[in-house]
Amino acid sequence: MSLPEDGGQGLVTVVTGASRGIGRAVARTVARRGGHVVINYKQDEEAARSALEEVEKAGGHGCLCRADIEDSEQTAELFAFVEGRFGRLDHLVANAAAGPVKTVDQVEPRHLVRSHAMNSQSFVIAAQSAVRLMDRGGRIVAISSLASGRAIPGYAAIGAQKAALEAWARYFAAELAPRRVNVNVVTGGMITTDSLGHYLKATGLTADDIVPHIPKGRPGSPQEVADAVDFLLSAAAEYITGQNLVVDGGLSITAPFCGHPC
């Protein structure tokens, strides 16, 4: 039995880190189906309100919920807000992420603690909270990174936790399937976001170092990742769970990455 897609039924979707980048594109894309989109953000209310405008222009009903999902108590507050407002939840897109760009010898204990809290622990707590509200089945999609399975310069602290996130997603998928909840991962490659700009600046790399190794010959867009997420949320993906859909233009099958992405 698949999750209903009728926008008139008011499907409820939570997107974490939805004020910019991939999260914002996901919120806007999901809104095309109608229903309700909860735009979670950490601190930039102006950007969040701009994302809300895009959701409503796309045909959805949006609302804002400020919460730092690195903090388990604030994560709980996010889902308490959803329960109080809608009484249920249909989709969770766990997009928010953060961490230091450091070589392995530069990573400090505080970096490990924060990267774990933000990239792995937050997913577990959010997914646990979400499934309690998915009384008629649902979809959970987590956003990961190529660094989860390949050594990308400066990305160890984040990549290791993204690998943990992917493992958790598989366990959730297996154990939640009887409850009609599908859990999948979407992994982006070189996607044109603020985060990519920060990474390039921190490592001294440029887009020209990487693009020649992408078979498609260009970076990806947040919209292209959002389209993959939207597919996994749809009825067309009813029989897909525990999988990782890679959106990278072929980068992962050509670039060696080890020590240098070229």
C-alpha angles and dihedrals in degrees: 000000000000129000111264115254100195106131087206088066088062105237109209119220128183117202116187119211089016101151095087147004120008094352092055092049090050092051091050093046096047089050090066088076091056118233126104128310121196108207109207117197137167107218117325100096093170091058090044092053090049089053089049090056090053091050092052093045088053090058103263134113112243138191134180128236119181113209135140103227090198083076112070092207092054090047088055089050090053092057092041086057090051092048093048094048102038107010092224145034134224106180137026121189108189101202108140113107140157142164145140124289098224138139114249093259091053097053112110129196091257089056090052092050094050096043091051093048094047104038107029113013092046091056093051094049093043093049092048090050093044097051091055087064096044096091094157099038127275151184132265121190124181125197114228139174138240085241089075090079106016133053107252116181113263094000103098098110092051098035095053091053092046087055088054090049091054091050091050090049090056092050092047090048093053096045098040098046093091087057090055093249116137118204122194142156132229117201121198126203123200099347121175102245137127087260091059090052091051091049094050092048093049094050099037091237125133134211088252089064092059111026095071087062095054109095090213088056099230144061119269126247129234087243092061091054090045091054090055091050091048090054092053090050092052132090088249088071095051094122096043118095137143092026136128116221109200117209105186109117089249096302094133093057096052114027115083093205095183105131091343131024091232 
